[in-house]
Amino acid sequence: MRNTARWAATLGLTAATVCAPLTGAALAAPAAAPASLYAPSALVLTLAHGESAATVGAARAVTLSCAPGPSGTHPAAALACAELRAAGGDLDALAGPGDAMCTKQYSPVVVTVDGVWQGRRVAYERTFANECVKNAAGSSLFAF
């Protein structure tokens, strides 16, 4: 009986000795973690030919992540992230009319942006009259 009590006491002290530093680190970690985290900014952009993304399949799709640094399959990720930051995430400002002269041929192109921008959910769809009008917007975000 004395051996059982001795083993129980030894096991309890060993567990306390081994686990005590782990609980201290676990309690301290959440306080330090937010300083090193970035607000998520990850988007999926698609391009399709047609009037609505709901009725046509995507012809092209790229990914864009802007935090902590620009990355993804977007061909100009750094420039697209810089434009998004400068516009405050306002996608309509980036899709505005450009200075290019385009024909009035109606061949609709729809662009969608889905994901998260600086912690906020984004679901955006814009239909351009044709590819020239889309490219005339002058934003590298939609140039993929």
VMD Tcl script that builds the backbone (N, CA, C; Angstrom):
set m [mol new atoms 432]
animate dup $m
set s [atomselect $m all]
$s set {name element resname resid chain x y z} {
  {N N MET 1 A 0.819 -1.179 0.000}
  {CA C MET 1 A 0.000 0.000 0.000}
  {C C MET 1 A 0.870 1.252 0.000}
  {N N ARG 2 A 1.979 1.213 0.760}
  {CA C ARG 2 A 2.859 2.375 0.809}
  {C C ARG 2 A 3.518 2.604 -0.543}
  {N N ASN 3 A 3.832 1.523 -1.284}
  {CA C ASN 3 A 4.437 1.663 -2.607}
  {C C ASN 3 A 3.459 2.291 -3.591}
  {N N THR 4 A 2.220 1.923 -3.511}
  {CA C THR 4 A 1.200 2.486 -4.397}
  {C C THR 4 A 1.041 3.975 -4.138}
  {N N ALA 5 A 1.024 4.378 -2.906}
  {CA C ALA 5 A 0.891 5.792 -2.558}
  {C C ALA 5 A 2.129 6.562 -3.010}
  {N N ARG 6 A 3.301 5.936 -2.854}
  {CA C ARG 6 A 4.536 6.583 -3.266}
  {C C ARG 6 A 4.554 6.770 -4.788}
  {N N TRP 7 A 4.127 5.721 -5.548}
  {CA C TRP 7 A 4.079 5.818 -7.001}
  {C C TRP 7 A 3.074 6.875 -7.453}
  {N N ALA 8 A 1.953 6.948 -6.806}
  {CA C ALA 8 A 0.928 7.943 -7.152}
  {C C ALA 8 A 1.454 9.350 -6.909}
  {N N ALA 9 A 2.139 9.545 -5.789}
  {CA C ALA 9 A 2.697 10.864 -5.478}
  {C C ALA 9 A 3.782 11.231 -6.482}
  {N N THR 10 A 4.645 10.255 -6.804}
  {CA C THR 10 A 5.725 10.507 -7.769}
  {C C THR 10 A 5.153 10.833 -9.144}
  {N N LEU 11 A 4.167 10.065 -9.571}
  {CA C LEU 11 A 3.536 10.300 -10.865}
  {C C LEU 11 A 2.865 11.673 -10.916}
  {N N GLY 12 A 2.192 12.050 -9.842}
  {CA C GLY 12 A 1.530 13.350 -9.772}
  {C C GLY 12 A 2.519 14.498 -9.842}
  {N N LEU 13 A 3.637 14.383 -9.115}
  {CA C LEU 13 A 4.653 15.431 -9.138}
  {C C LEU 13 A 5.343 15.507 -10.500}
  {N N THR 14 A 5.587 14.358 -11.111}
  {CA C THR 14 A 6.205 14.341 -12.440}
  {C C THR 14 A 5.289 14.998 -13.464}
  {N N ALA 15 A 4.021 14.660 -13.429}
  {CA C ALA 15 A 3.054 15.258 -14.352}
  {C C ALA 15 A 2.971 16.766 -14.156}
  {N N ALA 16 A 2.969 17.210 -12.916}
  {CA C ALA 16 A 2.903 18.641 -12.632}
  {C C ALA 16 A 4.165 19.354 -13.112}
  {N N THR 17 A 5.304 18.709 -12.943}
  {CA C THR 17 A 6.567 19.310 -13.362}
  {C C THR 17 A 6.657 19.415 -14.885}
  {N N VAL 18 A 6.229 18.357 -15.571}
  {CA C VAL 18 A 6.303 18.341 -17.034}
  {C C VAL 18 A 5.246 19.248 -17.659}
  {N N CYS 19 A 4.055 19.239 -17.121}
  {CA C CYS 19 A 2.943 19.973 -17.737}
  {C C CYS 19 A 2.861 21.442 -17.334}
  {N N ALA 20 A 3.449 21.834 -16.234}
  {CA C ALA 20 A 3.354 23.223 -15.771}
  {C C ALA 20 A 3.898 24.210 -16.799}
  {N N PRO 21 A 5.092 23.975 -17.389}
  {CA C PRO 21 A 5.558 24.938 -18.389}
  {C C PRO 21 A 4.662 24.993 -19.623}
  {N N LEU 22 A 4.043 23.876 -19.965}
  {CA C LEU 22 A 3.171 23.851 -21.131}
  {C C LEU 22 A 1.920 24.685 -20.918}
  {N N THR 23 A 1.344 24.632 -19.730}
  {CA C THR 23 A 0.142 25.431 -19.493}
  {C C THR 23 A 0.477 26.907 -19.449}
  {N N GLY 24 A 1.627 27.267 -18.912}
  {CA C GLY 24 A 2.036 28.670 -18.901}
  {C C GLY 24 A 2.226 29.188 -20.309}
  {N N ALA 25 A 2.851 28.392 -21.177}
  {CA C ALA 25 A 3.064 28.803 -22.563}
  {C C ALA 25 A 1.734 28.875 -23.314}
  {N N ALA 26 A 0.849 27.947 -23.015}
  {CA C ALA 26 A -0.446 27.946 -23.699}
  {C C ALA 26 A -1.260 29.165 -23.301}
  {N N LEU 27 A -1.164 29.571 -22.051}
  {CA C LEU 27 A -1.905 30.745 -21.617}
  {C C LEU 27 A -1.286 32.022 -22.159}
  {N N ALA 28 A 0.035 32.041 -22.328}
  {CA C ALA 28 A 0.702 33.237 -22.806}
  {C C ALA 28 A 0.586 33.399 -24.321}
  {N N ALA 29 A 0.441 32.316 -25.070}
  {CA C ALA 29 A 0.434 32.376 -26.529}
  {C C ALA 29 A -0.692 33.228 -27.106}
  {N N PRO 30 A -1.940 33.122 -26.652}
  {CA C PRO 30 A -2.987 33.932 -27.272}
  {C C PRO 30 A -2.767 35.432 -27.121}
  {N N ALA 31 A -2.133 35.869 -26.031}
  {CA C ALA 31 A -1.907 37.299 -25.856}
  {C C ALA 31 A -0.889 37.818 -26.863}
  {N N ALA 32 A 0.094 37.003 -27.242}
  {CA C ALA 32 A 1.138 37.444 -28.157}
  {C C ALA 32 A 0.754 37.238 -29.624}
  {N N ALA 33 A -0.154 36.323 -29.920}
  {CA C ALA 33 A -0.458 35.952 -31.298}
  {C C ALA 33 A -1.066 37.076 -32.140}
  {N N PRO 34 A -2.032 37.869 -31.661}
  {CA C PRO 34 A -2.651 38.856 -32.533}
  {C C PRO 34 A -1.690 39.893 -33.104}
  {N N ALA 35 A -0.599 40.192 -32.431}
  {CA C ALA 35 A 0.342 41.182 -32.943}
  {C C ALA 35 A 1.033 40.692 -34.210}
  {N N SER 36 A 1.128 39.375 -34.394}
  {CA C SER 36 A 1.843 38.857 -35.544}
  {C C SER 36 A 0.903 38.397 -36.667}
  {N N LEU 37 A -0.380 38.537 -36.504}
  {CA C LEU 37 A -1.324 38.087 -37.529}
  {C C LEU 37 A -1.752 39.245 -38.421}
  {N N TYR 38 A -2.092 38.911 -39.659}
  {CA C TYR 38 A -2.601 39.888 -40.610}
  {C C TYR 38 A -4.085 39.606 -40.840}
  {N N ALA 39 A -4.841 40.651 -41.157}
  {CA C ALA 39 A -6.231 40.431 -41.551}
  {C C ALA 39 A -6.213 39.674 -42.868}
  {N N PRO 40 A -6.992 38.622 -42.993}
  {CA C PRO 40 A -6.937 37.820 -44.221}
  {C C PRO 40 A -7.398 38.609 -45.445}
  {N N SER 41 A -6.668 38.417 -46.531}
  {CA C SER 41 A -7.005 39.020 -47.816}
  {C C SER 41 A -6.687 37.998 -48.894}
  {N N ALA 42 A -7.650 37.172 -49.204}
  {CA C ALA 42 A -7.477 36.129 -50.216}
  {C C ALA 42 A -8.709 36.116 -51.113}
  {N N LEU 43 A -8.482 36.258 -52.415}
  {CA C LEU 43 A -9.582 36.368 -53.365}
  {C C LEU 43 A -9.427 35.362 -54.498}
  {N N VAL 44 A -10.566 34.957 -55.062}
  {CA C VAL 44 A -10.605 34.152 -56.276}
  {C C VAL 44 A -11.323 34.994 -57.319}
  {N N LEU 45 A -10.650 35.245 -58.438}
  {CA C LEU 45 A -11.214 36.052 -59.516}
  {C C LEU 45 A -11.492 35.143 -60.704}
  {N N THR 46 A -12.666 35.296 -61.296}
  {CA C THR 46 A -13.009 34.502 -62.480}
  {C C THR 46 A -13.439 35.422 -63.611}
  {N N LEU 47 A -13.288 34.925 -64.818}
  {CA C LEU 47 A -13.707 35.642 -66.016}
  {C C LEU 47 A -14.480 34.663 -66.887}
  {N N ALA 48 A -15.616 35.093 -67.387}
  {CA C ALA 48 A -16.440 34.236 -68.251}
  {C C ALA 48 A -17.050 35.084 -69.357}
  {N N HIS 49 A -17.380 34.451 -70.446}
  {CA C HIS 49 A -18.035 35.132 -71.559}
  {C C HIS 49 A -19.537 34.882 -71.452}
  {N N GLY 50 A -20.286 35.942 -71.265}
  {CA C GLY 50 A -21.728 35.864 -71.089}
  {C C GLY 50 A -22.196 37.004 -70.207}
  {N N GLU 51 A -23.489 37.022 -69.910}
  {CA C GLU 51 A -24.050 38.129 -69.152}
  {C C GLU 51 A -24.037 37.937 -67.647}
  {N N SER 52 A -23.965 36.697 -67.194}
  {CA C SER 52 A -24.022 36.438 -65.762}
  {C C SER 52 A -23.159 35.232 -65.427}
  {N N ALA 53 A -22.469 35.302 -64.320}
  {CA C ALA 53 A -21.630 34.194 -63.885}
  {C C ALA 53 A -22.479 32.985 -63.517}
  {N N ALA 54 A -23.737 33.219 -63.176}
  {CA C ALA 54 A -24.621 32.120 -62.789}
  {C C ALA 54 A -25.028 31.265 -63.992}
  {N N THR 55 A -25.013 31.852 -65.181}
  {CA C THR 55 A -25.483 31.115 -66.360}
  {C C THR 55 A -24.367 30.544 -67.216}
  {N N VAL 56 A -23.127 30.999 -67.012}
  {CA C VAL 56 A -22.001 30.499 -67.814}
  {C C VAL 56 A -20.894 30.010 -66.894}
  {N N GLY 57 A -20.092 29.105 -67.386}
  {CA C GLY 57 A -18.953 28.623 -66.625}
  {C C GLY 57 A -17.763 29.558 -66.799}
  {N N ALA 58 A -16.888 29.563 -65.829}
  {CA C ALA 58 A -15.719 30.427 -65.873}
  {C C ALA 58 A -14.745 29.961 -66.945}
  {N N ALA 59 A -14.264 30.902 -67.753}
  {CA C ALA 59 A -13.260 30.595 -68.765}
  {C C ALA 59 A -11.867 30.616 -68.144}
  {N N ARG 60 A -11.655 31.504 -67.190}
  {CA C ARG 60 A -10.376 31.622 -66.488}
  {C C ARG 60 A -10.631 31.927 -65.022}
  {N N ALA 61 A -9.705 31.493 -64.189}
  {CA C ALA 61 A -9.778 31.793 -62.762}
  {C C ALA 61 A -8.360 31.958 -62.226}
  {N N VAL 62 A -8.182 32.927 -61.334}
  {CA C VAL 62 A -6.896 33.144 -60.683}
  {C C VAL 62 A -7.132 33.386 -59.195}
  {N N THR 63 A -6.088 33.194 -58.419}
  {CA C THR 63 A -6.147 33.485 -56.985}
  {C C THR 63 A -5.265 34.690 -56.699}
  {N N LEU 64 A -5.627 35.423 -55.665}
  {CA C LEU 64 A -4.861 36.596 -55.255}
  {C C LEU 64 A -4.884 36.684 -53.746}
  {N N SER 65 A -3.725 36.673 -53.137}
  {CA C SER 65 A -3.601 36.838 -51.696}
  {C C SER 65 A -2.706 38.045 -51.447}
  {N N CYS 66 A -3.144 38.949 -50.585}
  {CA C CYS 66 A -2.402 40.189 -50.373}
  {C C CYS 66 A -1.775 40.306 -48.987}
  {N N ALA 67 A -2.008 39.381 -48.097}
  {CA C ALA 67 A -1.428 39.469 -46.758}
  {C C ALA 67 A -0.809 38.135 -46.388}
  {N N PRO 68 A 0.378 38.099 -45.889}
  {CA C PRO 68 A 1.244 39.225 -45.528}
  {C C PRO 68 A 1.932 39.873 -46.725}
  {N N GLY 69 A 2.015 39.177 -47.850}
  {CA C GLY 69 A 2.603 39.757 -49.061}
  {C C GLY 69 A 1.820 39.283 -50.264}
  {N N PRO 70 A 1.983 39.947 -51.410}
  {CA C PRO 70 A 1.244 39.542 -52.606}
  {C C PRO 70 A 1.679 38.170 -53.105}
  {N N SER 71 A 0.695 37.333 -53.414}
  {CA C SER 71 A 0.974 36.008 -53.951}
  {C C SER 71 A -0.271 35.488 -54.649}
  {N N GLY 72 A -0.156 34.314 -55.220}
  {CA C GLY 72 A -1.275 33.695 -55.913}
  {C C GLY 72 A -0.945 33.492 -57.378}
  {N N THR 73 A -1.943 33.070 -58.138}
  {CA C THR 73 A -1.732 32.804 -59.561}
  {C C THR 73 A -2.042 34.011 -60.439}
  {N N HIS 74 A -2.440 35.116 -59.849}
  {CA C HIS 74 A -2.698 36.341 -60.614}
  {C C HIS 74 A -1.387 36.791 -61.260}
  {N N PRO 75 A -1.391 37.146 -62.557}
  {CA C PRO 75 A -0.145 37.494 -63.241}
  {C C PRO 75 A 0.529 38.772 -62.727}
  {N N ALA 76 A -0.211 39.669 -62.107}
  {CA C ALA 76 A 0.360 40.903 -61.562}
  {C C ALA 76 A -0.121 41.072 -60.120}
  {N N ALA 77 A 0.213 40.107 -59.277}
  {CA C ALA 77 A -0.302 40.081 -57.902}
  {C C ALA 77 A 0.105 41.323 -57.110}
  {N N ALA 78 A 1.350 41.736 -57.194}
  {CA C ALA 78 A 1.813 42.891 -56.412}
  {C C ALA 78 A 1.084 44.163 -56.819}
  {N N LEU 79 A 0.946 44.389 -58.114}
  {CA C LEU 79 A 0.261 45.591 -58.605}
  {C C LEU 79 A -1.232 45.559 -58.259}
  {N N ALA 80 A -1.869 44.391 -58.400}
  {CA C ALA 80 A -3.292 44.260 -58.078}
  {C C ALA 80 A -3.532 44.522 -56.585}
  {N N CYS 81 A -2.668 44.000 -55.718}
  {CA C CYS 81 A -2.817 44.243 -54.279}
  {C C CYS 81 A -2.623 45.721 -53.951}
  {N N ALA 82 A -1.651 46.362 -54.603}
  {CA C ALA 82 A -1.419 47.791 -54.372}
  {C C ALA 82 A -2.626 48.616 -54.804}
  {N N GLU 83 A -3.222 48.269 -55.940}
  {CA C GLU 83 A -4.412 48.988 -56.406}
  {C C GLU 83 A -5.589 48.783 -55.461}
  {N N LEU 84 A -5.764 47.563 -54.980}
  {CA C LEU 84 A -6.852 47.280 -54.035}
  {C C LEU 84 A -6.669 48.082 -52.747}
  {N N ARG 85 A -5.446 48.125 -52.229}
  {CA C ARG 85 A -5.177 48.898 -51.008}
  {C C ARG 85 A -5.456 50.379 -51.245}
  {N N ALA 86 A -4.993 50.904 -52.384}
  {CA C ALA 86 A -5.189 52.331 -52.690}
  {C C ALA 86 A -6.670 52.679 -52.826}
  {N N ALA 87 A -7.463 51.742 -53.341}
  {CA C ALA 87 A -8.906 51.979 -53.510}
  {C C ALA 87 A -9.688 51.629 -52.249}
  {N N GLY 88 A -9.009 51.197 -51.215}
  {CA C GLY 88 A -9.705 50.825 -49.976}
  {C C GLY 88 A -10.592 49.605 -50.155}
  {N N GLY 89 A -10.263 48.754 -51.117}
  {CA C GLY 89 A -11.051 47.554 -51.380}
  {C C GLY 89 A -12.296 47.805 -52.210}
  {N N ASP 90 A -12.473 49.033 -52.720}
  {CA C ASP 90 A -13.654 49.375 -53.529}
  {C C ASP 90 A -13.461 48.855 -54.950}
  {N N LEU 91 A -14.081 47.728 -55.257}
  {CA C LEU 91 A -13.921 47.103 -56.567}
  {C C LEU 91 A -14.583 47.906 -57.674}
  {N N ASP 92 A -15.655 48.614 -57.370}
  {CA C ASP 92 A -16.313 49.451 -58.384}
  {C C ASP 92 A -15.385 50.575 -58.856}
  {N N ALA 93 A -14.581 51.115 -57.948}
  {CA C ALA 93 A -13.644 52.174 -58.328}
  {C C ALA 93 A -12.599 51.649 -59.302}
  {N N LEU 94 A -12.205 50.383 -59.131}
  {CA C LEU 94 A -11.199 49.791 -60.014}
  {C C LEU 94 A -11.784 49.369 -61.359}
  {N N ALA 95 A -13.085 49.160 -61.418}
  {CA C ALA 95 A -13.728 48.721 -62.657}
  {C C ALA 95 A -14.358 49.874 -63.416}
  {N N GLY 96 A -14.049 51.085 -62.994}
  {CA C GLY 96 A -14.644 52.259 -63.619}
  {C C GLY 96 A -14.257 52.431 -65.067}
  {N N PRO 97 A -14.902 53.343 -65.758}
  {CA C PRO 97 A -14.630 53.538 -67.182}
  {C C PRO 97 A -13.213 54.071 -67.388}
  {N N GLY 98 A -12.578 53.580 -68.429}
  {CA C GLY 98 A -11.231 54.027 -68.759}
  {C C GLY 98 A -11.254 55.013 -69.915}
  {N N ASP 99 A -10.054 55.330 -70.425}
  {CA C ASP 99 A -9.934 56.308 -71.495}
  {C C ASP 99 A -9.861 55.687 -72.878}
  {N N ALA 100 A -9.826 54.361 -72.977}
  {CA C ALA 100 A -9.660 53.700 -74.276}
  {C C ALA 100 A -10.922 53.836 -75.119}
  {N N MET 101 A -10.717 53.845 -76.409}
  {CA C MET 101 A -11.832 53.878 -77.358}
  {C C MET 101 A -12.170 52.421 -77.712}
  {N N CYS 102 A -13.391 52.009 -77.463}
  {CA C CYS 102 A -13.812 50.634 -77.740}
  {C C CYS 102 A -15.000 50.638 -78.695}
  {N N THR 103 A -15.130 49.558 -79.445}
  {CA C THR 103 A -16.282 49.416 -80.325}
  {C C THR 103 A -17.537 49.187 -79.483}
  {N N LYS 104 A -18.670 49.380 -80.090}
  {CA C LYS 104 A -19.926 49.160 -79.366}
  {C C LYS 104 A -20.457 47.751 -79.567}
  {N N GLN 105 A -19.608 46.868 -80.062}
  {CA C GLN 105 A -19.998 45.465 -80.243}
  {C C GLN 105 A -20.319 44.866 -78.875}
  {N N TYR 106 A -21.481 44.229 -78.780}
  {CA C TYR 106 A -21.895 43.637 -77.511}
  {C C TYR 106 A -21.497 42.166 -77.478}
  {N N SER 107 A -20.492 41.875 -76.707}
  {CA C SER 107 A -20.001 40.520 -76.480}
  {C C SER 107 A -19.632 40.453 -75.003}
  {N N PRO 108 A -20.643 40.288 -74.124}
  {CA C PRO 108 A -20.433 40.490 -72.686}
  {C C PRO 108 A -19.372 39.577 -72.066}
  {N N VAL 109 A -18.662 40.170 -71.121}
  {CA C VAL 109 A -17.647 39.483 -70.331}
  {C C VAL 109 A -17.977 39.766 -68.876}
  {N N VAL 110 A -18.061 38.727 -68.069}
  {CA C VAL 110 A -18.390 38.906 -66.656}
  {C C VAL 110 A -17.185 38.517 -65.803}
  {N N VAL 111 A -16.899 39.364 -64.815}
  {CA C VAL 111 A -15.800 39.131 -63.883}
  {C C VAL 111 A -16.405 39.000 -62.493}
  {N N THR 112 A -15.945 37.990 -61.747}
  {CA C THR 112 A -16.384 37.839 -60.361}
  {C C THR 112 A -15.176 37.859 -59.440}
  {N N VAL 113 A -15.405 38.346 -58.234}
  {CA C VAL 113 A -14.387 38.353 -57.187}
  {C C VAL 113 A -15.059 37.818 -55.930}
  {N N ASP 114 A -14.548 36.723 -55.407}
  {CA C ASP 114 A -15.087 36.128 -54.185}
  {C C ASP 114 A -13.950 35.853 -53.219}
  {N N GLY 115 A -14.218 36.053 -51.937}
  {CA C GLY 115 A -13.210 35.758 -50.924}
  {C C GLY 115 A -13.307 36.706 -49.754}
  {N N VAL 116 A -12.137 37.089 -49.242}
  {CA C VAL 116 A -12.048 37.955 -48.065}
  {C C VAL 116 A -11.034 39.047 -48.352}
  {N N TRP 117 A -11.413 40.302 -48.091}
  {CA C TRP 117 A -10.490 41.429 -48.225}
  {C C TRP 117 A -10.378 42.108 -46.870}
  {N N GLN 118 A -9.207 42.067 -46.282}
  {CA C GLN 118 A -8.907 42.636 -44.971}
  {C C GLN 118 A -9.953 42.247 -43.927}
  {N N GLY 119 A -10.267 40.954 -43.916}
  {CA C GLY 119 A -11.173 40.404 -42.914}
  {C C GLY 119 A -12.653 40.513 -43.242}
  {N N ARG 120 A -13.015 41.196 -44.336}
  {CA C ARG 120 A -14.429 41.344 -44.724}
  {C C ARG 120 A -14.738 40.441 -45.905}
  {N N ARG 121 A -15.891 39.810 -45.885}
  {CA C ARG 121 A -16.340 38.933 -46.970}
  {C C ARG 121 A -16.629 39.758 -48.216}
  {N N VAL 122 A -16.174 39.275 -49.377}
  {CA C VAL 122 A -16.371 39.974 -50.648}
  {C C VAL 122 A -17.060 39.034 -51.628}
  {N N ALA 123 A -18.114 39.509 -52.254}
  {CA C ALA 123 A -18.792 38.794 -53.343}
  {C C ALA 123 A -19.168 39.864 -54.366}
  {N N TYR 124 A -18.444 39.897 -55.476}
  {CA C TYR 124 A -18.586 40.969 -56.465}
  {C C TYR 124 A -18.739 40.365 -57.850}
  {N N GLU 125 A -19.627 40.952 -58.642}
  {CA C GLU 125 A -19.806 40.536 -60.035}
  {C C GLU 125 A -20.002 41.778 -60.889}
  {N N ARG 126 A -19.295 41.825 -62.017}
  {CA C ARG 126 A -19.413 42.974 -62.917}
  {C C ARG 126 A -19.417 42.470 -64.347}
  {N N THR 127 A -20.395 42.910 -65.135}
  {CA C THR 127 A -20.473 42.544 -66.541}
  {C C THR 127 A -20.030 43.734 -67.378}
  {N N PHE 128 A -19.061 43.495 -68.253}
  {CA C PHE 128 A -18.561 44.508 -69.172}
  {C C PHE 128 A -19.151 44.219 -70.550}
  {N N ALA 129 A -19.361 45.252 -71.365}
  {CA C ALA 129 A -19.962 45.091 -72.694}
  {C C ALA 129 A -19.116 44.203 -73.599}
  {N N ASN 130 A -17.799 44.309 -73.475}
  {CA C ASN 130 A -16.894 43.455 -74.249}
  {C C ASN 130 A -15.511 43.458 -73.588}
  {N N GLU 131 A -14.607 42.694 -74.135}
  {CA C GLU 131 A -13.257 42.556 -73.564}
  {C C GLU 131 A -12.512 43.892 -73.560}
  {N N CYS 132 A -12.704 44.700 -74.594}
  {CA C CYS 132 A -12.044 46.000 -74.676}
  {C C CYS 132 A -12.477 46.911 -73.528}
  {N N VAL 133 A -13.763 46.928 -73.230}
  {CA C VAL 133 A -14.273 47.761 -72.137}
  {C C VAL 133 A -13.701 47.290 -70.804}
  {N N LYS 134 A -13.587 45.976 -70.627}
  {CA C LYS 134 A -12.991 45.433 -69.395}
  {C C LYS 134 A -11.542 45.888 -69.261}
  {N N ASN 135 A -10.797 45.783 -70.345}
  {CA C ASN 135 A -9.388 46.173 -70.311}
  {C C ASN 135 A -9.202 47.679 -70.201}
  {N N ALA 136 A -10.193 48.459 -70.658}
  {CA C ALA 136 A -10.114 49.919 -70.603}
  {C C ALA 136 A -10.218 50.448 -69.183}
  {N N ALA 137 A -10.708 49.630 -68.274}
  {CA C ALA 137 A -10.822 50.067 -66.887}
  {C C ALA 137 A -9.465 50.474 -66.339}
  {N N GLY 138 A -8.397 49.938 -66.900}
  {CA C GLY 138 A -7.063 50.359 -66.512}
  {C C GLY 138 A -6.543 49.724 -65.242}
  {N N SER 139 A -7.288 48.840 -64.649}
  {CA C SER 139 A -6.865 48.191 -63.418}
  {C C SER 139 A -6.210 46.851 -63.734}
  {N N SER 140 A -5.093 46.601 -63.093}
  {CA C SER 140 A -4.429 45.316 -63.304}
  {C C SER 140 A -5.160 44.200 -62.567}
  {N N LEU 141 A -6.078 44.543 -61.670}
  {CA C LEU 141 A -6.837 43.518 -60.948}
  {C C LEU 141 A -7.620 42.639 -61.913}
  {N N PHE 142 A -8.218 43.235 -62.936}
  {CA C PHE 142 A -9.044 42.492 -63.883}
  {C C PHE 142 A -8.271 42.040 -65.126}
  {N N ALA 143 A -6.972 42.278 -65.165}
  {CA C ALA 143 A -6.154 41.892 -66.318}
  {C C ALA 143 A -5.511 40.531 -66.072}
  {N N PHE 144 A -6.277 39.507 -66.325}
  {CA C PHE 144 A -5.748 38.138 -66.198}
  {C C PHE 144 A -6.324 37.248 -67.278}
}
mol reanalyze $m
mol bondsrecalc $m
mol representation Tube
mol addrep $m
